[in-house]
Each structure stands twice: as structure tokens, then as C-alpha cells.
């Protein structure tokens, strides 16, 4: 090999799979290339996934059910694959995807696999920071990589990774490429009480993570489009400063949940903060605490008659919602917030507290104190028509209107690719949970409903207003 790009043995690997979920999907093809100073050696095999290959994946890879029907199952090639991976640096494009799939397959066979991992997406970003795209297709175009086999086949893509490494050495020199690889495969700095195997399991996918402390107390809930990268950031250069130092000191356990993307992250993160109430999400936890006492402003229905009577809003606790008979505005986090909103409206609109029923009218019919101070337009003494006073109150309250749920029942929003769709199920401004198959819907709808959460409701309202959001009635989803 004319340009050794790394002195230690490597194995360049690519997998084809039935989908994107390492827990439920399976491998359909393995292609690998062993690289060391003595040369290269390649190997590939189709694998029977023991499950149907979705049509989209068949179109993408060219691998269909008939092609893998007589192929070995993974257990039959596990020893041979493991032998070729041992004592080599594991190299792949979006490496955590392939690494996690392989580890899960080995685990099903009762074998353990763990190794140093090098992602060529990250390597490309480090070596070519001015480039915007780093997909395998982008590397083919940027470096003029050539291939004779079918694209999206395992060995073909592994050979393209090998060509990229060669091209990088030719462009930048072996010393620079080696230095970049050393930096990327360096073990992360972790608190001593957290085993490295935990971090090794973290995927480079979207998701939500939870840090737990002593007695399994939730310390922190966070989310990221790259779980592994975000979790490791907690233990970076500033891990010994401020709150990060306390977090690293108290941390005892890490759990995570993969999601389909940004919406799944936002919904699940908010739900976990609401239920776990982590100690160090202080500002968000304060909001969660306040949701335990939700209040609203109720505007009783107008009394019909000859005279236009003043509208008199009342503050009610959310628990009294079922007894409310008028229009509702809010909800607000506690009676104080509801009162403060009402006070701001009164002051900004020059409304009369006597007319609103918040102050007793004077027996001599004289104006209220606010009118004497120039803060009331005179509804208390008939200087402002009551109809106009009511209209200004209604207009000011309108932006706080408790919107009615615009659907007949629960609905779902789809997220993720066609072959790995997740449905986020919503009902009456509450997030019920996410499912990856319609068969799971009935159990989710039958489960106990979460408590109403102001911020979750706002989040859902915002999402439903987006023009690109596709909402599916749950009855249709259940089919």
C-alpha cells in the first residue's frame, strides 16, 4: 500500500438492513474490507433477516426477499464476522448505525463485541471543514470516487470508504489524516463512576437522555439530534466548572430514548421533565411545579335583556373547569399569574374595576379611584358606553382564549422516513406518547392520560399550525 493512512489494522464495513431501527430491524448484507500495512482483504455475504424487507428498502438496495431466502442467518456467519473485526478499528460511514446493528446481532447470538469506532462522516468534517455535505454521495462527487458494483450494496460502499481514505491521504498527507483519526477515536473523558461501555452504547441518533443520581433521583433531562455527541459534551473541557461539575459528581446512571427526529425530541423531553421533575432542569422544573395549580379566567355568559350589562370575569381553578358555564381564557400557572394577566389588561385598556365587579360601586355614584387618576375611561359613571367597555375587554382577552380541540378525538403526526415512521399521538392538547406501529395505538389510548401541561399545549398548538404538518385521525391510523 503506497499511502498507509493509519498504522493500526482497520476494518472498513458497511451493512444493508431492513430499516433504520437497530432494535427491531435486521441485517440483510455485510461487506467489509480489512486494511493494514500488509495490504487489503475483502469479504461480503447476504444475510437472511428472518423478516420481510420493506418495498422502499428493496428499491434502495436492490436486495429483495427472494435474494436472501437461502442466505445464512446472522448466527451462521457470526463467528466469521467477529474474527474479522477483532483487534481492528471499526470504520464506517455513519459508523454508530452499523456498529449498533452489529452489536445487537451479536448480542442475540450470545456474543459480545466492542471496539474502537471511526466514523468517516466525522472524519470528512474534520479534514474538510469548509465542505457542507459529507454523505457518501457527496464524497463520491467531491473526490471523484469510482465504483463498479451496485450503489447501496454493502461491499461497494465499503470500497468507497476505502477510496475516500486514499483520497484524503493524497490530498492532505498521511500525517494529517492519522492525527485526525487519533483525535476521533480517543476515548471520551468520563466521570469515574460511569463505565465506558455505557457511552459506547450511545447511538449517533436523535433522542432524549436522562441523568440519574443517588437513589435514582433524576438530575437532568436533555435532548439532541445526536445523543452520543450531546451526552459527551457534558464531560468536556468545562465539566469541572459550575453546574456541570455538580452533575458529573452526582451522576450514577444514564438512560436514553431514541426518537424519530426533532418533534419527537421536543415532545418526549417535555413529557419526561413533567413526570420526572429533574433537579437540575431548574427553570423548566419551576414551570412544571406551577402546573400543579392551574387557573383560568372565566367570562360568564352575558345576561340577555334591555340593558347592556357589564361583563365580569372570574378566576377559577382548572379543577372547576367542568363546572364552568361561560367562555374560558388561559390556563395560567396559578391564581397569581391569572390575576396579573387580568391586572395588565385592566391597566392597558383603561377598564373600570367597578364595572368588572372587582371593586364595590360607591353609594353616591361617584367615579372610581382609577378614573380620578386617569386610568379608567368612565364606565363607572356612564361616560363610556358599557358595550364599548365590554368590547375592549373581549378583544384584550381574545389572545388568551382557551382554544377548543379542533378534532373529534385523538390524532397522530407522522415523523421519520417511510420505512421507519413514528406516529406522535395527541389528544386535547396533551401528548399521549409515540408508536411505531398502528397495532400499539389501542393500548396507548387506553392508558392513563397525562396531566394537562401549559407548555406542552403551547408546543402542540404551534406544531398544528405549521402548514407542512400532516395530521392523521387515529381512527384512520388504526385502520
VENSUL-V924145 format. One record per residue. N is the residue number from 1. RES is the residue in one letter. PHI is phi in degrees with one decimal (999 if undefined). PSI is psi in whole degrees, -180 to 180 (999 if undefined). D_CENTER is the distance of its C-alpha to the mean C-alpha in whole Angstrom. Layout:
# VENSUL-V924145
<<N RES PHI PSI D_CENTER> <N RES PHI PSI D_CENTER>>
This chain:
# VENSUL-V924145
<<1 X 999 120 44> <2 X -67.3 -40 45> <3 X -121.7 83 42> <4 X -64.9 117 40> <5 X -88.9 -7 37> <6 X -163.7 134 36> <7 X -73.4 -26 39> <8 X -83.1 154 37> <9 X -62.7 139 37> <10 X -121.0 158 34> <11 X -131.7 117 32> <12 X -93.8 123 30> <13 X -134.1 148 29> <14 X -141.7 145 27> <15 X -120.9 149 26> <16 X -111.1 143 25> <17 X -138.4 172 23> <18 X -80.9 -9 23> <19 X 178.9 -166 19> <20 X -102.6 -2 16> <21 X -100.3 109 15> <22 X -63.4 -19 18> <23 X -80.0 -33 18> <24 X -115.5 -25 19> <25 X -88.8 165 21> <26 X -133.0 164 24> <27 X -79.0 138 26> <28 X -112.8 -19 28> <29 X -159.1 143 30> <30 X -123.6 132 30> <31 X -132.8 130 32> <32 X -143.1 154 32> <33 X -131.2 120 35> <34 X -85.0 132 36> <35 X -130.9 128 37> <36 X -151.6 -174 40> <37 X -66.8 -16 43> <38 X -87.9 -13 45> <39 X 141.2 -158 43> <40 X -128.7 155 41> <41 X -147.3 129 40> <42 X -113.0 157 38> <43 X -155.5 144 37> <44 X -152.7 159 35> <45 X -161.5 139 35> <46 X -70.5 155 34> <47 X -133.9 133 32> <48 X -76.9 114 32> <49 X -79.3 -7 29> <50 X 60.5 28 30> <51 X -157.6 160 28> <52 X -67.5 144 28> <53 X -91.8 122 27> <54 X -58.3 148 25> <55 X -53.8 -40 27> <56 X -62.4 -42 24> <57 X -67.1 -37 24> <58 X -61.9 -42 28> <59 X -66.7 -37 29> <60 X -70.5 -46 26> <61 X -98.5 -22 28> <62 X 80.4 4 31> <63 X -98.9 120 31> <64 X -115.3 178 32> <65 X -60.9 -37 33> <66 X -65.5 -36 37> <67 X -66.9 -31 36> <68 X -100.9 -2 34> <69 X -56.8 -40 37> <70 X -105.0 10 39> <71 X -77.7 158 37> <72 X -67.1 148 37> <73 X -74.7 165 34> <74 X -59.8 -39 32> <75 X -57.0 -30 34> <76 X -75.1 -22 37> <77 X -112.1 2 36> <78 X -57.3 -47 34> <79 X -63.2 -42 37> <80 X -65.8 -42 37> <81 X -65.6 -46 34> <82 X -61.3 -39 33> <83 X -61.0 -35 37> <84 X -80.4 -17 36> <85 X -91.8 -27 33> <86 X -59.4 138 34> <87 X 61.0 28 35> <88 X -130.8 152 33> <89 X -77.3 129 31> <90 X -84.1 116 28> <91 X -117.9 129 27> <92 X -157.0 163 25> <93 X -90.5 124 23> <94 X 56.8 58 19> <95 X -59.7 -35 21> <96 X -64.0 -29 18> <97 X -60.2 -56 18> <98 X -66.1 -42 21> <99 X -61.9 -45 22> <100 X -67.4 -41 19> <101 X -58.9 -47 21> <102 X -64.8 -45 24> <103 X -59.4 -41 24> <104 X -65.3 -40 23> <105 X -66.2 -43 26> <106 X -62.2 -39 28> <107 X -63.3 -39 27> <108 X -63.0 -27 28> <109 X -92.3 3 31> <110 X 78.0 21 32> <111 X -115.3 150 32> <112 X -105.4 140 30> <113 X -140.3 132 28> <114 X -152.9 138 27> <115 X -160.3 172 28> <116 X -71.8 138 27> <117 X -121.0 133 25> <118 X -121.4 121 25> <119 X -97.2 122 23> <120 X -75.8 -15 25> <121 X -66.2 -48 22> <122 X -65.3 -38 22> <123 X -64.1 -42 25> <124 X -62.3 -42 26> <125 X -63.2 -39 24> <126 X -72.7 -40 26> <127 X -80.5 -29 29> <128 X -128.1 67 28> <129 X -66.0 -20 26> <130 X -83.2 -10 28> <131 X -83.3 144 27> <132 X -89.4 -39 23> <133 X -106.7 142 23> <134 X -136.8 19 23> <135 X -68.8 166 22> <136 X -62.3 -37 25> <137 X -62.6 -38 27> <138 X -66.6 -39 27> <139 X -66.2 -37 28> <140 X -60.0 -47 31> <141 X -69.3 -42 32> <142 X -68.0 -41 32> <143 X -105.9 2 34> <144 X 64.2 40 36> <145 X -69.4 145 35> <146 X -116.3 146 37> <147 X -147.8 146 36> <148 X -105.4 -24 39> <149 X -82.1 -170 37> <150 X -82.8 133 34> <151 X -63.8 148 31> <152 X 66.4 26 28> <153 X -108.7 147 30> <154 X -59.2 -52 30> <155 X -69.1 -36 33> <156 X -58.7 -47 33> <157 X -69.1 -34 29> <158 X -64.9 -39 30> <159 X -65.8 -34 34> <160 X -67.4 -36 32> <161 X -62.7 -43 30> <162 X -60.3 -44 33> <163 X -63.9 -37 35> <164 X -62.4 -44 32> <165 X -60.7 -42 33> <166 X -61.4 -44 37> <167 X -64.4 -39 36> <168 X -64.9 -40 34> <169 X -64.2 -41 37> <170 X -65.7 -38 40> <171 X -73.9 -45 38> <172 X -117.1 -14 37> <173 X 96.2 148 39> <174 X -63.2 -36 39> <175 X -62.2 -44 39> <176 X -69.6 -40 36> <177 X -64.9 -43 34> <178 X -61.4 -42 34> <179 X -63.3 -40 33> <180 X -66.6 -41 30> <181 X -63.6 -44 30> <182 X -57.1 -41 31> <183 X -68.4 -39 28> <184 X -73.3 -30 25> <185 X -96.7 2 27> <186 X -61.9 133 28> <187 X -59.8 141 26> <188 X -70.5 152 24> <189 X -80.1 123 25> <190 X -127.7 153 24> <191 X -58.0 144 25> <192 X -60.8 -26 28> <193 X -83.5 -4 27> <194 X -105.7 118 24> <195 X -67.3 144 25> <196 X -61.7 -27 24> <197 X -61.9 -30 24> <198 X -64.4 -47 20> <199 X -67.4 -34 19> <200 X -61.8 -30 21> <201 X -80.3 -18 18> <202 X -63.8 130 15> <203 X -86.0 160 14> <204 X -90.9 50 13> <205 X -126.7 171 10> <206 X -67.4 147 6> <207 X 172.4 -179 5> <208 X -121.8 139 6> <209 X -124.4 155 10> <210 X -130.8 129 13> <211 X -98.8 131 16> <212 X -115.5 149 19> <213 X -112.0 -152 23> <214 X -59.2 145 26> <215 X 56.4 28 27> <216 X 58.7 35 23> <217 X -77.1 132 22> <218 X -70.4 124 19> <219 X -98.2 -42 19> <220 X -155.1 138 15> <221 X -120.3 130 12> <222 X -141.9 171 9> <223 X -142.9 161 6> <224 X -164.5 157 6> <225 X -79.5 -8 7> <226 X -139.1 96 10> <227 X -57.1 -49 10> <228 X -59.6 -48 14> <229 X -61.4 -44 14> <230 X -67.9 -43 12> <231 X -61.8 -43 14> <232 X -66.0 -27 17> <233 X -62.4 -26 17> <234 X -65.8 -21 18> <235 X -114.7 25 21> <236 X -80.9 -151 22> <237 X -62.6 -29 25> <238 X -99.8 18 25> <239 X -67.1 -16 24> <240 X -101.7 15 27> <241 X -119.8 140 27> <242 X 53.5 -143 26> <243 X -58.9 -31 23> <244 X -60.6 -35 22> <245 X -66.9 -42 25> <246 X -65.4 -39 25> <247 X -63.7 -47 22> <248 X -63.6 -36 23> <249 X -69.5 -41 26> <250 X -88.8 -13 25> <251 X -65.0 134 22> <252 X -127.9 -24 23> <253 X -153.7 146 20> <254 X -127.3 131 17> <255 X -125.5 161 15> <256 X -151.6 161 11> <257 X -134.8 120 9> <258 X -75.2 145 8> <259 X -127.5 175 6> <260 X -83.8 -13 7> <261 X 162.6 -157 5> <262 X -65.7 -42 4> <263 X -65.2 -44 5> <264 X -59.2 -40 4> <265 X -58.5 -50 1> <266 X -64.4 -44 5> <267 X -66.2 -48 7> <268 X -70.0 -38 7> <269 X -60.4 -46 7> <270 X -64.1 -41 10> <271 X -62.9 -44 11> <272 X -68.8 -37 12> <273 X -63.8 -39 13> <274 X -66.0 -40 15> <275 X -86.7 -39 16> <276 X -88.4 -26 17> <277 X 50.4 61 18> <278 X -63.2 142 18> <279 X -62.2 -36 21> <280 X -97.4 -3 19> <281 X -85.0 62 17> <282 X -60.1 -50 20> <283 X -67.3 -40 19> <284 X -71.8 -38 17> <285 X -63.1 -36 18> <286 X -59.5 -41 22> <287 X -64.3 -41 20> <288 X -62.3 -42 19> <289 X -58.9 -39 23> <290 X -69.7 -24 24> <291 X -68.9 -11 22> <292 X -70.2 -15 25> <293 X -134.8 78 27> <294 X -89.0 140 27> <295 X -128.3 161 29> <296 X -136.5 165 30> <297 X -104.0 123 33> <298 X -106.3 135 35> <299 X -112.5 103 38> <300 X -57.1 152 41> <301 X -61.6 140 42> <302 X -63.6 141 45> <303 X -81.5 125 48> <304 X -78.7 138 50> <305 X 176.8 -173 54> <306 X -70.5 -40 56> <307 X -90.9 148 55> <308 X -85.1 112 51> <309 X -89.6 152 50> <310 X -69.1 142 47> <311 X -81.4 130 44> <312 X -124.1 100 43> <313 X -67.9 151 39> <314 X -130.5 146 39> <315 X -91.3 129 36> <316 X -132.3 147 34> <317 X -73.2 151 32> <318 X -60.9 -27 29> <319 X -65.2 -19 31> <320 X -94.5 11 34> <321 X -56.9 -41 32> <322 X -67.0 -18 34> <323 X -96.3 -4 37> <324 X -70.8 142 36> <325 X -117.0 -10 38> <326 X -111.6 -161 38> <327 X -77.0 147 35> <328 X -118.2 143 32> <329 X -132.4 139 30> <330 X 126.3 -147 27> <331 X -80.1 165 26> <332 X -122.2 153 26> <333 X -81.3 80 25> <334 X 100.3 161 29> <335 X -64.6 -34 32> <336 X -64.1 -44 33> <337 X -64.0 -41 30> <338 X -62.0 -41 31> <339 X -66.2 -41 35> <340 X -63.7 -39 34> <341 X -61.6 -45 32> <342 X -63.1 -42 35> <343 X -62.9 -40 38> <344 X -66.5 -39 36> <345 X -64.0 -45 36> <346 X -59.2 -46 40> <347 X -68.3 -46 41> <348 X -66.0 -34 39> <349 X -96.1 -3 41> <350 X 63.7 39 44> <351 X -81.9 162 44> <352 X -101.7 124 47> <353 X -67.8 -29 46> <354 X -67.2 -46 49> <355 X -64.2 -33 48> <356 X -79.6 -4 45> <357 X 79.4 14 46> <358 X -93.0 -14 45> <359 X -137.3 147 49> <360 X -71.4 139 52> <361 X -69.9 146 54> <362 X -75.9 140 57> <363 X -63.2 -31 60> <364 X -85.4 3 62> <365 X 75.7 11 60> <366 X -74.5 159 59> <367 X -66.2 161 56> <368 X -72.2 166 53> <369 X -62.2 -37 53> <370 X -63.8 -35 50> <371 X -66.6 -40 52> <372 X -63.4 -28 54> <373 X -91.6 1 52> <374 X 83.9 13 51> <375 X -101.7 -2 47> <376 X -126.9 137 48> <377 X -85.1 4 50> <378 X 101.0 22 52> <379 X -63.8 -27 51> <380 X -69.4 -22 53> <381 X -121.3 16 56> <382 X 79.1 7 56> <383 X -72.9 -30 55> <384 X -111.6 128 52> <385 X -57.3 139 52> <386 X -64.2 -32 50> <387 X -61.6 -40 48> <388 X -69.5 -40 47> <389 X -60.4 -47 46> <390 X -62.5 -40 44> <391 X -62.3 -41 42> <392 X -68.5 -35 41> <393 X -63.8 -46 39> <394 X -63.6 -40 38> <395 X -64.7 -39 36> <396 X -71.6 -35 35> <397 X -77.5 -18 33> <398 X -56.0 -39 32> <399 X -71.0 -12 29> <400 X -102.7 9 28> <401 X -57.5 132 29> <402 X -76.9 101 27> <403 X -66.8 140 26> <404 X -72.8 145 26> <405 X -62.2 122 24> <406 X -81.0 10 25> <407 X -125.5 161 25> <408 X -69.4 -26 27> <409 X -163.5 -148 24> <410 X -70.5 148 21> <411 X -131.4 168 19> <412 X -131.8 144 16> <413 X -115.2 126 14> <414 X -84.6 145 13> <415 X -145.4 145 11> <416 X 105.8 172 11> <417 X -71.4 166 15> <418 X -56.2 -38 18> <419 X -86.2 -3 19> <420 X -146.9 52 15> <421 X -74.1 140 14> <422 X -118.6 139 12> <423 X -109.9 125 13> <424 X -93.3 120 11> <425 X -99.0 128 14> <426 X -128.0 147 16> <427 X -155.6 125 19> <428 X 48.6 51 21> <429 X 66.4 18 18> <430 X -116.0 146 16> <431 X -93.5 115 13> <432 X -86.2 -28 15> <433 X 145.0 -177 12> <434 X -125.6 146 11> <435 X -132.5 153 14> <436 X -112.0 7 15> <437 X -153.4 138 18> <438 X -56.0 -25 20> <439 X -62.5 -21 23> <440 X -85.7 -6 20> <441 X -66.4 -45 20> <442 X -60.9 -40 23> <443 X -65.3 -39 22> <444 X -66.5 -42 19> <445 X -68.7 -27 21> <446 X -83.8 -15 24> <447 X -70.9 164 22> <448 X -62.2 134 23> <449 X -75.1 142 21> <450 X -70.5 158 19> <451 X -66.0 149 20> <452 X -62.8 135 20> <453 X -129.9 124 18> <454 X -59.2 -49 19> <455 X -69.0 -35 16> <456 X -63.7 -42 14> <457 X -61.1 -43 17> <458 X -64.1 -40 16> <459 X -61.2 -46 13> <460 X -65.9 -42 14> <461 X -59.4 -44 17> <462 X -61.2 -44 16> <463 X -65.5 -41 14> <464 X -68.9 -22 17> <465 X -79.7 -16 19> <466 X -68.0 134 17> <467 X -65.5 -27 20> <468 X -89.2 -4 18> <469 X -74.6 123 16> <470 X -100.6 117 18> <471 X -104.3 129 18> <472 X -116.4 127 20> <473 X -61.6 136 22> <474 X -65.5 -28 22> <475 X -64.9 -37 25> <476 X -69.6 -41 25> <477 X -61.9 -42 22> <478 X -66.0 -25 24> <479 X 63.7 999 27>>
